[in-house]
């Protein structure tokens, strides 16, 4: 992970020959007040990053560093809800270093992303994930995919009251709608994992799932 204290992080296509797109350059100049010669970091979203200095063109200021891919990779699925709650959840899951974020289609979903609108929603979520990854200094961008059915993740566990405590082997955890999983979906699942005693909003459940899986992966908490 690029260290703090060397300026902001921005994603580029190629860290060997870094070029800023117009929106990122404008953000660095107008919002972050960078001037010619100020340090910052470029990353390609696939683990590679390097220090540079602001200018036109960008000036290379150090060697390329390659961070290993996080292991094991973590996946959290969430069901769309009203308003900007999915955007908030994707932002927080990115900050928590979740590797794969999946938008789900469930039997009790009230909000359904279908047809031409799916691409529009996913594009926005990926943009939010990119911004959150820059803020949290991730060298690996998460994937944001959808809309998936439970059958697309046969080895996944469901977040569900009454399930067992989370464990380090839980790499794919799917969170359902506020109405809960149907009996058929519960029967289809490999396992069920509890996120706590309270009833959570759909987006809160997704972020809680991400926090628990990330904490287990990094050894910040011990399994029960």
Backbone as CSV, one residue per row, in Angstrom:
resi,resn,N_x,N_y,N_z,CA_x,CA_y,CA_z,C_x,C_y,C_z
1,UNK,0.846,-1.190,0.000,0.000,0.000,0.000,0.889,1.250,0.000
2,UNK,0.608,2.221,-0.876,1.406,3.450,-0.879,1.344,4.152,0.473
3,UNK,2.480,4.582,1.008,2.486,5.191,2.342,1.825,6.560,2.350
4,UNK,1.357,6.956,3.519,0.852,8.314,3.683,2.040,9.270,3.764
5,UNK,1.763,10.546,3.566,2.821,11.533,3.691,3.571,11.824,2.415
6,UNK,3.186,11.199,1.303,3.852,11.467,0.020,2.847,12.021,-0.993
7,UNK,1.787,12.653,-0.489,0.803,13.251,-1.372,-0.332,12.305,-1.688
8,UNK,-1.353,12.803,-2.391,-2.530,11.996,-2.716,-2.212,10.883,-3.707
9,UNK,-3.145,9.949,-3.823,-3.024,8.839,-4.773,-4.042,9.035,-5.891
10,UNK,-3.602,8.789,-7.129,-4.473,8.903,-8.302,-4.239,7.680,-9.181
11,UNK,-5.306,7.156,-9.758,-5.177,6.011,-10.655,-4.914,6.468,-12.083
12,UNK,-4.007,5.753,-12.740,-3.681,5.989,-14.141,-3.693,4.652,-14.866
13,UNK,-3.664,4.714,-16.178,-3.678,3.486,-16.974,-2.345,2.767,-16.888
14,UNK,-1.245,3.515,-16.924,0.089,2.924,-17.003,1.036,3.686,-16.068
15,UNK,1.540,3.018,-15.040,2.461,3.697,-14.118,3.851,3.882,-14.727
16,UNK,4.160,3.154,-15.796,5.445,3.346,-16.463,5.475,4.690,-17.188
17,UNK,4.357,5.072,-17.771,4.221,6.353,-18.455,2.935,7.025,-17.972
18,UNK,2.945,7.556,-16.748,1.706,8.040,-16.138,1.168,9.303,-16.814
19,UNK,-0.112,9.256,-17.135,-0.814,10.407,-17.681,-2.120,10.578,-16.921
20,UNK,-2.386,11.796,-16.457,-3.605,12.083,-15.713,-4.742,12.391,-16.679
21,UNK,-5.946,11.886,-16.343,-7.085,12.343,-17.140,-7.501,13.728,-16.652
22,UNK,-8.332,14.382,-17.444,-8.647,15.787,-17.185,-9.311,15.984,-15.827
23,UNK,-10.215,15.078,-15.450,-10.929,15.226,-14.182,-9.988,15.088,-12.996
24,UNK,-9.062,14.110,-13.049,-8.120,13.937,-11.949,-7.153,15.111,-11.855
25,UNK,-6.694,15.610,-12.988,-5.790,16.765,-12.968,-6.493,17.980,-12.358
26,UNK,-7.734,18.178,-12.741,-8.500,19.308,-12.208,-8.695,19.175,-10.704
27,UNK,-8.967,17.947,-10.239,-9.148,17.708,-8.808,-7.858,18.002,-8.038
28,UNK,-6.739,17.558,-8.565,-5.462,17.803,-7.899,-5.152,19.299,-7.822
29,UNK,-5.464,20.010,-8.888,-5.158,21.440,-8.927,-6.132,22.267,-8.104
30,UNK,-7.435,22.036,-8.306,-8.452,22.902,-7.718,-8.804,22.511,-6.281
31,UNK,-9.016,21.221,-6.048,-9.455,20.777,-4.723,-8.281,20.561,-3.771
32,UNK,-7.206,19.947,-4.267,-6.076,19.604,-3.398,-4.933,20.608,-3.479
33,UNK,-5.037,21.574,-4.368,-4.093,22.697,-4.445,-2.661,22.262,-4.755
34,UNK,-2.485,21.212,-5.537,-1.140,20.822,-5.922,-0.563,21.827,-6.903
35,UNK,0.739,22.045,-6.778,1.478,22.921,-7.669,2.571,22.115,-8.366
36,UNK,3.115,22.679,-9.412,4.168,21.991,-10.161,5.300,21.612,-9.206
37,UNK,5.691,20.336,-9.249,6.759,19.822,-8.400,6.286,19.168,-7.122
38,UNK,4.985,19.317,-6.776,4.474,18.687,-5.549,4.399,17.172,-5.730
39,UNK,4.721,16.417,-4.662,4.706,14.959,-4.775,3.297,14.379,-4.669
40,UNK,3.070,13.280,-5.367,1.879,12.453,-5.195,2.203,11.064,-5.712
41,UNK,1.224,10.178,-5.731,1.432,8.777,-6.110,0.454,8.413,-7.212
42,UNK,0.934,7.660,-8.197,0.045,7.092,-9.211,0.013,5.578,-9.030
43,UNK,-1.145,4.981,-9.282,-1.321,3.533,-9.192,-2.187,3.085,-10.354
44,UNK,-2.052,1.807,-10.720,-2.813,1.305,-11.868,-4.028,0.478,-11.475
45,UNK,-4.292,0.325,-10.157,-5.435,-0.460,-9.714,-5.207,-1.948,-9.733
46,UNK,-4.030,-2.377,-10.200,-3.700,-3.801,-10.242,-2.447,-4.090,-9.428
47,UNK,-2.213,-3.268,-8.401,-1.133,-3.522,-7.463,0.121,-2.703,-7.667
48,UNK,0.287,-2.063,-8.834,1.506,-1.308,-9.104,1.312,0.174,-8.799
49,UNK,2.343,0.801,-8.190,2.295,2.231,-7.903,3.705,2.793,-7.884
50,UNK,3.798,4.107,-7.986,5.100,4.759,-7.918,4.928,6.219,-7.515
51,UNK,5.938,6.814,-6.877,5.892,8.242,-6.560,6.194,9.080,-7.799
52,UNK,5.512,10.217,-7.894,5.699,11.137,-9.014,5.620,12.567,-8.485
53,UNK,5.833,13.524,-9.400,5.669,14.936,-9.062,4.711,15.576,-10.054
54,UNK,3.914,16.499,-9.530,2.874,17.110,-10.344,3.473,18.029,-11.408
55,UNK,2.902,17.966,-12.588,3.316,18.810,-13.692,2.649,18.344,-14.960
56,UNK,2.997,18.966,-16.055,2.462,18.578,-17.357,3.622,18.510,-18.343
57,UNK,4.195,17.311,-18.535,3.692,16.020,-18.077,4.065,15.715,-16.620
58,UNK,3.487,14.616,-16.090,3.822,14.146,-14.751,5.285,13.701,-14.734
59,UNK,5.999,14.061,-13.676,7.419,13.715,-13.555,7.580,12.488,-12.655
60,UNK,8.218,11.451,-13.180,8.493,10.244,-12.391,9.511,10.578,-11.303
61,UNK,9.244,10.125,-10.068,10.115,10.458,-8.940,10.564,9.232,-8.156
62,UNK,10.317,8.037,-8.665,10.720,6.838,-7.951,10.389,5.594,-8.752
63,UNK,10.851,4.453,-8.261,10.640,3.187,-8.956,9.219,2.663,-8.750
64,UNK,8.828,1.776,-9.648,7.526,1.117,-9.529,7.581,0.080,-8.411
65,UNK,6.567,0.105,-7.542,6.415,-0.885,-6.470,5.181,-1.716,-6.789
66,UNK,5.277,-3.021,-6.583,4.153,-3.914,-6.854,3.715,-4.568,-5.548
67,UNK,2.494,-4.261,-5.121,1.937,-4.880,-3.921,1.304,-6.217,-4.284
68,UNK,1.502,-7.256,-3.462,0.844,-8.539,-3.745,-0.662,-8.410,-3.611
69,UNK,-1.362,-9.242,-4.353,-2.821,-9.259,-4.251,-3.226,-9.744,-2.862
70,UNK,-4.201,-9.103,-2.219,-4.634,-9.558,-0.893,-5.083,-11.020,-0.927
71,UNK,-4.723,-11.750,0.123,-5.033,-13.177,0.174,-5.576,-13.545,1.549
72,UNK,-6.694,-14.251,1.607,-7.524,-14.635,0.471,-8.370,-13.463,-0.029
73,UNK,-8.777,-13.478,-1.299,-9.663,-12.415,-1.789,-11.031,-12.518,-1.115
74,UNK,-11.616,-11.380,-0.804,-12.891,-11.335,-0.090,-13.982,-10.766,-0.987
75,UNK,-15.156,-11.394,-0.917,-16.316,-10.966,-1.695,-17.481,-10.698,-0.765
76,UNK,-18.137,-9.548,-0.936,-19.364,-9.234,-0.211,-20.454,-8.922,-1.235
77,UNK,-21.599,-9.563,-1.072,-22.752,-9.288,-1.925,-23.767,-8.458,-1.178
78,UNK,-24.401,-7.512,-1.881,-25.446,-6.697,-1.269,-26.617,-6.553,-2.225
79,UNK,-27.786,-6.342,-1.633,-29.014,-6.177,-2.398,-29.335,-4.692,-2.525
80,UNK,-29.679,-4.204,-3.722,-29.963,-2.774,-3.885,-31.113,-2.306,-2.997
81,UNK,-30.981,-1.080,-2.508,-32.030,-0.449,-1.722,-32.299,0.941,-2.311
82,UNK,-33.227,1.659,-1.710,-33.622,2.956,-2.233,-32.532,4.008,-2.019
83,UNK,-32.597,5.060,-2.838,-31.734,6.212,-2.649,-30.273,5.912,-2.888
84,UNK,-29.419,6.582,-2.114,-27.975,6.469,-2.317,-27.321,5.474,-1.359
85,UNK,-28.122,4.613,-0.746,-27.548,3.652,0.197,-26.575,2.671,-0.462
86,UNK,-26.863,2.154,-1.670,-25.864,1.268,-2.296,-24.536,1.970,-2.536
87,UNK,-24.580,3.257,-2.914,-23.341,3.995,-3.131,-22.532,4.097,-1.844
88,UNK,-23.227,4.380,-0.733,-22.554,4.460,0.565,-21.912,3.121,0.917
89,UNK,-22.641,2.033,0.694,-22.114,0.710,1.033,-20.880,0.382,0.197
90,UNK,-20.910,0.670,-1.091,-19.751,0.397,-1.949,-18.561,1.248,-1.516
91,UNK,-18.799,2.489,-1.163,-17.718,3.345,-0.682,-17.048,2.732,0.543
92,UNK,-17.853,2.315,1.519,-17.289,1.771,2.761,-16.640,0.407,2.546
93,UNK,-17.217,-0.436,1.704,-16.597,-1.731,1.422,-15.247,-1.548,0.741
94,UNK,-15.128,-0.541,-0.098,-13.845,-0.245,-0.728,-12.839,0.206,0.318
95,UNK,-13.248,1.076,1.226,-12.348,1.534,2.283,-11.887,0.373,3.165
96,UNK,-12.729,-0.644,3.301,-12.391,-1.806,4.122,-11.519,-2.812,3.377
97,UNK,-11.195,-2.516,2.112,-10.324,-3.366,1.289,-10.980,-4.668,0.854
98,UNK,-12.311,-4.657,0.687,-12.988,-5.808,0.093,-12.613,-5.865,-1.380
99,UNK,-12.339,-7.074,-1.881,-11.804,-7.228,-3.233,-12.875,-7.286,-4.310
100,UNK,-14.004,-7.905,-3.994,-15.068,-8.066,-4.982,-16.406,-7.684,-4.337
101,UNK,-17.115,-6.776,-4.973,-18.418,-6.323,-4.496,-19.451,-6.749,-5.532
102,UNK,-20.479,-7.458,-5.083,-21.461,-8.040,-5.994,-22.846,-7.507,-5.664
103,UNK,-23.541,-7.032,-6.682,-24.934,-6.620,-6.529,-25.815,-7.833,-6.798
104,UNK,-26.745,-8.090,-5.873,-27.538,-9.325,-5.912,-28.986,-9.088,-6.351
105,UNK,-29.549,-10.125,-6.940,-30.986,-10.189,-7.193,-31.557,-11.269,-6.267
106,UNK,-32.454,-10.890,-5.364,-33.025,-11.841,-4.413,-34.542,-11.852,-4.529
107,UNK,-35.154,-12.877,-3.971,-36.596,-13.060,-4.128,-37.406,-11.945,-3.473
108,UNK,-36.906,-11.392,-2.386,-37.654,-10.357,-1.672,-37.107,-8.946,-1.911
109,UNK,-36.311,-8.797,-2.942,-35.793,-7.467,-3.269,-36.946,-6.536,-3.631
110,UNK,-36.978,-5.368,-3.010,-37.969,-4.352,-3.369,-37.478,-3.548,-4.564
111,UNK,-36.191,-3.203,-4.559,-35.576,-2.474,-5.659,-34.883,-3.486,-6.561
112,UNK,-35.211,-3.439,-7.845,-34.611,-4.362,-8.807,-33.945,-3.580,-9.925
113,UNK,-32.669,-3.871,-10.145,-31.939,-3.251,-11.249,-32.042,-4.174,-12.444
114,UNK,-32.674,-3.692,-13.497,-32.926,-4.528,-14.662,-32.709,-3.726,-15.938
115,UNK,-32.495,-4.447,-17.020,-32.437,-3.835,-18.337,-31.269,-2.876,-18.505
116,UNK,-31.536,-1.809,-19.245,-30.493,-0.843,-19.579,-29.975,-0.094,-18.361
117,UNK,-30.753,-0.041,-17.276,-30.339,0.712,-16.096,-29.210,0.023,-15.333
118,UNK,-29.024,-1.271,-15.542,-27.975,-1.988,-14.807,-26.609,-1.382,-15.096
119,UNK,-26.307,-1.174,-16.384,-25.003,-0.627,-16.755,-24.799,0.763,-16.157
120,UNK,-25.859,1.571,-16.129,-25.766,2.908,-15.550,-25.443,2.846,-14.062
121,UNK,-26.162,1.989,-13.335,-25.911,1.855,-11.894,-24.491,1.350,-11.618
122,UNK,-24.055,0.334,-12.368,-22.730,-0.234,-12.129,-21.627,0.769,-12.448
123,UNK,-21.820,1.552,-13.492,-20.827,2.571,-13.823,-20.667,3.562,-12.673
124,UNK,-21.787,3.986,-12.097,-21.711,4.913,-10.974,-21.029,4.272,-9.763
125,UNK,-21.375,3.031,-9.457,-20.758,2.361,-8.312,-19.256,2.179,-8.511
126,UNK,-18.850,1.873,-9.733,-17.408,1.719,-9.997,-16.682,3.047,-9.861
127,UNK,-17.323,4.126,-10.238,-16.713,5.441,-10.068,-16.557,5.774,-8.584
128,UNK,-17.568,5.431,-7.799,-17.490,5.660,-6.359,-16.404,4.791,-5.739
129,UNK,-16.290,3.543,-6.188,-15.239,2.656,-5.675,-13.853,3.200,-6.013
130,UNK,-13.696,3.735,-7.206,-12.405,4.313,-7.615,-12.042,5.497,-6.717
131,UNK,-13.003,6.375,-6.472,-12.744,7.537,-5.614,-12.410,7.099,-4.188
132,UNK,-13.140,6.104,-3.684,-12.883,5.623,-2.329,-11.524,4.937,-2.230
133,UNK,-11.131,4.230,-3.289,-9.827,3.565,-3.282,-8.694,4.585,-3.277
134,UNK,-8.874,5.700,-3.980,-7.855,6.748,-3.955,-7.759,7.361,-2.559
135,UNK,-8.915,7.613,-1.951,-8.922,8.221,-0.619,-8.283,7.301,0.414
136,UNK,-8.542,5.996,0.297,-8.024,5.040,1.278,-6.671,4.458,0.869
137,UNK,-6.115,4.928,-0.255,-4.763,4.583,-0.693,-4.621,3.101,-0.996
138,UNK,-5.589,2.549,-1.698,-5.506,1.168,-2.152,-4.777,1.106,-3.483
139,UNK,-3.854,0.182,-3.618,-3.211,-0.014,-4.922,-3.984,-0.998,-5.794
140,UNK,-4.893,-1.756,-5.174,-5.754,-2.685,-5.908,-7.182,-2.144,-5.906
141,UNK,-7.746,-1.936,-7.072,-9.141,-1.533,-7.167,-10.053,-2.730,-6.973
142,UNK,-11.178,-2.567,-6.262,-12.130,-3.674,-6.169,-12.911,-3.819,-7.472
143,UNK,-13.401,-5.015,-7.726,-14.347,-5.198,-8.817,-15.752,-4.961,-8.278
144,UNK,-16.611,-4.411,-9.115,-18.019,-4.211,-8.772,-18.837,-4.839,-9.901
145,UNK,-19.552,-5.909,-9.588,-20.258,-6.682,-10.613,-21.722,-6.872,-10.247
146,UNK,-22.519,-7.222,-11.217,-23.935,-7.492,-10.991,-24.676,-7.484,-12.316
147,UNK,-25.925,-7.806,-12.274,-26.685,-8.239,-11.095,-26.631,-9.768,-11.069
148,UNK,-26.265,-10.358,-9.910,-26.062,-11.787,-9.796,-27.168,-12.447,-8.977
149,UNK,-27.443,-13.696,-9.314,-28.332,-14.538,-8.513,-27.499,-15.338,-7.524
150,UNK,-28.143,-15.886,-6.508,-27.411,-16.699,-5.539,-26.729,-17.879,-6.207
151,UNK,-27.344,-18.414,-7.256,-26.774,-19.568,-7.947,-25.425,-19.252,-8.585
152,UNK,-25.124,-17.974,-8.782,-23.830,-17.586,-9.351,-22.698,-17.732,-8.342
153,UNK,-23.032,-17.954,-7.072,-22.017,-18.069,-6.009,-22.326,-19.310,-5.159
154,UNK,-22.123,-20.494,-5.728,-22.537,-21.722,-5.041,-21.808,-21.993,-3.732
155,UNK,-20.615,-21.443,-3.537,-19.887,-21.697,-2.297,-20.059,-20.633,-1.244
156,UNK,-20.987,-19.683,-1.488,-21.117,-18.535,-0.595,-21.892,-18.883,0.670
157,UNK,-21.644,-18.116,1.714,-22.451,-18.157,2.930,-23.397,-16.963,2.919
158,UNK,-24.549,-17.126,3.551,-25.521,-16.042,3.660,-25.415,-15.380,5.024
159,UNK,-25.458,-14.064,5.049,-25.574,-13.350,6.316,-27.007,-13.473,6.791
160,UNK,-27.208,-14.091,7.962,-28.561,-14.407,8.395,-28.594,-14.582,9.909
161,UNK,-29.573,-13.987,10.602,-29.680,-14.205,12.049,-29.792,-15.690,12.373
162,UNK,-29.161,-16.079,13.439,-29.191,-17.485,13.828,-28.072,-18.307,13.237
163,UNK,-27.273,-17.696,12.364,-26.145,-18.409,11.796,-24.992,-18.496,12.779
164,UNK,-23.939,-19.137,12.353,-22.748,-19.279,13.203,-21.920,-18.001,13.164
165,UNK,-20.938,-17.852,14.056,-20.054,-16.686,14.006,-19.199,-16.691,12.740
166,UNK,-18.786,-15.526,12.266,-17.882,-15.469,11.106,-16.559,-16.159,11.421
167,UNK,-15.958,-16.758,10.399,-14.686,-17.457,10.550,-13.758,-17.066,9.410
168,UNK,-12.476,-17.378,9.575,-11.503,-16.964,8.576,-11.745,-17.615,7.222
169,UNK,-12.381,-18.738,7.173,-12.654,-19.402,5.905,-13.803,-18.796,5.116
170,UNK,-14.478,-17.823,5.691,-15.596,-17.175,4.983,-15.039,-16.124,4.036
171,UNK,-14.971,-16.465,2.768,-14.408,-15.556,1.781,-15.482,-14.909,0.913
172,UNK,-16.677,-15.504,0.870,-17.788,-14.946,0.092,-19.008,-14.910,1.011
173,UNK,-19.458,-13.704,1.337,-20.574,-13.535,2.259,-21.614,-12.635,1.593
174,UNK,-22.820,-13.149,1.435,-23.880,-12.444,0.720,-24.922,-11.914,1.700
175,UNK,-25.314,-10.653,1.510,-26.268,-9.996,2.402,-27.562,-9.731,1.645
176,UNK,-28.678,-10.120,2.230,-29.954,-10.050,1.550,-30.695,-8.744,1.759
177,UNK,-31.943,-8.707,1.321,-32.764,-7.499,1.461,-33.251,-7.338,2.890
178,UNK,-33.859,-6.180,3.172,-34.338,-5.931,4.529,-35.469,-6.870,4.918
179,UNK,-36.147,-7.453,3.930,-37.178,-8.447,4.221,-36.633,-9.821,4.524
180,UNK,-35.311,-9.978,4.393,-34.688,-11.256,4.712,-34.697,-12.228,3.543
181,UNK,-34.007,-13.343,3.741,-33.945,-14.394,2.729,-35.234,-15.210,2.726
182,UNK,-35.599,-15.726,1.581,-36.736,-16.653,1.512,-36.286,-18.027,2.013
183,UNK,-37.247,-18.883,2.315,-36.906,-20.241,2.754,-36.124,-20.974,1.673
184,UNK,-36.497,-20.735,0.413,-35.798,-21.391,-0.688,-34.350,-20.950,-0.799
185,UNK,-34.102,-19.662,-0.568,-32.734,-19.160,-0.621,-31.909,-19.707,0.527
186,UNK,-32.504,-19.805,1.700,-31.775,-20.391,2.825,-31.418,-21.852,2.548
187,UNK,-32.341,-22.574,1.948,-32.092,-23.982,1.651,-31.005,-24.150,0.590
188,UNK,-30.906,-23.168,-0.288,-29.933,-23.226,-1.372,-28.514,-22.920,-0.896
189,UNK,-28.384,-22.211,0.213,-27.079,-21.727,0.661,-26.241,-22.827,1.293
190,UNK,-24.932,-22.681,1.162,-24.004,-23.620,1.789,-24.001,-23.478,3.297
191,UNK,-24.116,-22.230,3.776,-23.936,-21.964,5.194,-24.592,-20.627,5.523
192,UNK,-24.788,-20.371,6.823,-25.337,-19.093,7.270,-24.420,-18.513,8.342
193,UNK,-24.204,-17.202,8.271,-23.303,-16.512,9.184,-24.053,-15.352,9.822
194,UNK,-23.982,-15.244,11.134,-24.648,-14.158,11.850,-23.734,-12.936,11.923
195,UNK,-24.339,-11.754,11.831,-23.599,-10.499,11.929,-23.833,-9.784,13.249
196,UNK,-24.605,-10.402,14.147,-24.904,-9.781,15.427,-26.366,-9.955,15.786
197,UNK,-26.754,-9.545,16.979,-28.123,-9.790,17.452,-29.162,-8.830,16.885
198,UNK,-28.753,-7.667,16.405,-29.718,-6.658,15.955,-30.129,-6.888,14.502
199,UNK,-31.293,-6.363,14.150,-31.743,-6.374,12.767,-31.119,-5.176,12.058
200,UNK,-30.363,-5.440,10.995,-29.605,-4.397,10.307,-30.265,-4.016,8.989
201,UNK,-30.116,-2.761,8.606,-30.477,-2.370,7.258,-29.608,-3.142,6.271
202,UNK,-30.087,-3.277,5.047,-29.351,-4.071,4.059,-27.945,-3.542,3.839
203,UNK,-27.813,-2.204,3.706,-26.483,-1.647,3.453,-25.594,-1.729,4.695
204,UNK,-26.195,-1.636,5.893,-25.406,-1.775,7.124,-24.895,-3.197,7.268
205,UNK,-25.724,-4.166,6.901,-25.302,-5.565,6.956,-24.112,-5.807,6.037
206,UNK,-24.142,-5.231,4.838,-23.037,-5.432,3.895,-21.736,-4.865,4.440
207,UNK,-21.788,-3.668,5.011,-20.578,-3.054,5.543,-20.090,-3.807,6.782
208,UNK,-21.015,-4.266,7.620,-20.637,-5.072,8.785,-19.956,-6.357,8.340
209,UNK,-20.518,-7.009,7.325,-19.912,-8.232,6.791,-18.499,-7.955,6.293
210,UNK,-18.332,-6.844,5.561,-17.015,-6.499,5.062,-16.022,-6.244,6.177
211,UNK,-16.456,-5.533,7.213,-15.562,-5.225,8.326,-15.119,-6.497,9.044
212,UNK,-16.041,-7.419,9.245,-15.696,-8.664,9.938,-14.748,-9.523,9.111
213,UNK,-15.032,-9.676,7.824,-14.162,-10.492,6.977,-12.769,-9.881,6.873
214,UNK,-12.704,-8.552,6.711,-11.406,-7.909,6.607,-10.616,-8.035,7.909
215,UNK,-11.294,-7.884,9.047,-10.613,-7.997,10.334,-10.067,-9.410,10.547
216,UNK,-10.828,-10.414,10.128,-10.359,-11.795,10.238,-9.167,-12.036,9.309
217,UNK,-9.236,-11.534,8.086,-8.137,-11.746,7.144,-6.828,-11.145,7.634
218,UNK,-6.916,-9.966,8.219,-5.718,-9.268,8.653,-5.302,-9.598,10.089
219,UNK,-6.000,-10.532,10.706,-5.624,-10.940,12.054,-5.921,-9.935,13.124
220,UNK,-6.845,-9.020,12.858,-7.188,-7.992,13.857,-8.131,-8.536,14.922
221,UNK,-8.870,-9.586,14.592,-9.721,-10.264,15.565,-9.485,-11.763,15.413
222,UNK,-9.821,-12.496,16.458,-9.682,-13.939,16.424,-11.048,-14.592,16.257
223,UNK,-11.112,-15.660,15.448,-12.399,-16.359,15.313,-12.885,-16.891,16.651
224,UNK,-14.204,-16.991,16.788,-14.769,-17.542,18.020,-14.394,-19.005,18.136
